[in-house]
Amino acid sequence: MKRLRLVVPVIVLATAACLFSAGCHSDNSGEVDSDGGLLVNPAFERGVDGAIMGWAFNQHAGERSYRFDTDGGTLIIERVGRERWGQAVQTLSAAGLAGRTLEFSAEVSGELGDEAGAPSSPTGVGVRISGMRPGMPAALGVAILSTFPGEPAIGVGDHDWTVQSVVFDVPDTATEIQLSFRLTLDGKLRVRNPRLIPVIL
């Protein structure tokens, strides 16, 4: 198992055109599935420099409070300090995706506690869409348009592999889509087989 250094937040831009996948959900077979749809590096593979390609890793603030590791195609996030959250993030350009309905999903498991107190936000899969608000001057830049937590929610306890997912629409004013795996409880969160795919209505 290799350990990943904590890095400052980075926006990772990926080209979404022509990458649509017909797959929808993991089959829970225990095997790592490399078909991530629109995602870059869904198997959390490392480059020649040892870094996990296509993903950024960050935390709320302050002293290092989260450890990010990989075990094969599984990402492991472990809380080791006081900060309220730590997360793995992939940020995609919304160009070419406006007006589409997408599904972001992954299998998650973990051993989670609340010794540090009530969590500040949900643990697991999440989506944040940023863009221009109608009527907002362009000089003010982008704003967060919406956020979506994964379902079903996971809380304190031991969790076997469960598929969490978010189905969301991409508005015309969106500029970027941030996909995340966030830990806000004590313990470890494991993630495998993430996918971002179009929903055919």
RAFEN-V910151 format. One record per run of one state. SS is the DSSP state (@ for helix, = for strand, . for the rest). FROM is the first residue (numbers start at 1). LEN is the number of residues. Records with the same first field share a line. If there is no record, write none. Layout:
SS: FROM-LEN  FROM-LEN
This chain:
.: 1-1  5-32  38-8  47-5  53-3  60-6  72-2  80-6  94-7  114-9  132-6  141-2  150-1  152-2  155-2  170-4  184-2  199-3
=: 2-3  37-1  46-1  52-1  56-4  66-6  74-6  86-8  101-13  123-9  143-7  151-1  154-1  157-13  174-10  186-13
@: 138-3
